[in-house]
Amino acid sequence: MTSPLSTRRRVFLMRHGSVTYFDESGKPFLPESVPLNEQGREQASAAGQAFAAHDVRFDRVIVSGLPRTVETARRVLAETGQDIAIDAWPELEEIRGGRLSTIADADLRDAFTGAFEGMVSADKRFLGGESVGELMDRIHPAIARLRADPNWDTVLLVLHGGVNCAILSLALTGQRMFLGGLAQTAGCINALDVGSDDADWVVRFVNYAPPAPLHGQSRSTTMEALFDQYKKSRPK
């Protein structure tokens, strides 16, 4: 009888490196086009160096297609020395927000942070846009499609904080649930093993950030930090 150990495959799940979403006055840049900033480039290269140090080789590399995921993946591959095609799966793009200007001041903090606190209901909307349930409805089939492909043993996914939460929540619970408190630092790496059975997930580690693995300076969440940046643009 074949043991699960010999049949499981490895998924390295990354969040893209740091980007700048708002200018100094709090006005947003177009999130679909923002590139990595200097810190993000350093994070992506550090992740690649971590993979290279352990001689990790990827059979497939999949990104959402947004520039920040493509750039992160390219920097990782530059460090590992692999010349491998990068596949873009648009269904794995980040949870989509609405128009920030339409959100009332009283609702603003919850609009930023509410989808990433505790066990989140499926109807919770992110920044007045896409709901958590709508996010899961496009993420879960994509992961099922990846798992159905037998032509890989080790895959690198370079995605987004909300998307990674959806994948990790599925792996941890085996259900259509969203655990919003799963921190995903920019440039972080998660490792998951998957078997042939739908319920066969093993989460090896979560939110390993090579430049700062102990997260010594981190106390706020990504969305709390972004809220603080954006609120500068609102009249006092």
C-alpha positions, 0 to 999 in steps of 0.5 A: 500500500502506498503511503501518503508521504510518497504521494503528497506534493508540495505547494509553496504559496507566496504573497507578493513583495511590498508595494506602495498603494497610496501616495504621501497624502493618502491618495490611492494608486491604481491597485491593478498596476502598482509595481514592487517598491524597493522593500518589495524587491528585496523581499522577493529576492530574499525569498528566492535566496531562501529557496536556492539555499535549500535547492528547491526546484519548481515544476510550475510557477503560477501568478495572478497576472497582476504586475506585483505577482509577476515581478515577485516570481521573476525575482525568485526565479532569478535567485534559483536560476530556473528558466521556467515559464510563469503562468497567469491565472486571473481567477487568483487575483486579490479580493476586489475592493469598491470605490473608496470615496463612496465609503462613509467615514464611520464605516471606513475602518471596518471596510478596510479591516473587517474581512481580515478579523476572526472567522469571517462570514461569506457575505462580508465585503472588502472595501465595499466591493467583492465579498469573501464568499465571492472570493472563495467561489473563484479561488476554490475551483482554481485550487481544485484544477491545480490539484487535478493536474498530475504533471507537477510535484512542486509548484510555486504560487505567487499571489495575494494576502486575501487569496492566500488566506482563502487557500490556507483556510481551505487547507486548515479546515477542509471547508468553505470558511475564511480565517481572516486572522492569518497574517500574510507579510509581504514576500512571505512563504507558506508551505502546504502538502497535498495528497490525492484525496480532497481532504488531504492537506498538510500545512507545514509552515505559514508566513515565513518572511526571510528578511525578518522571520521573527516579525520583530517589528510587526504589530499591526496588520497589513490592512490596518497599516493601509487604513492609516495611510488612506485616512490622511486623504479624508478631510478632518 
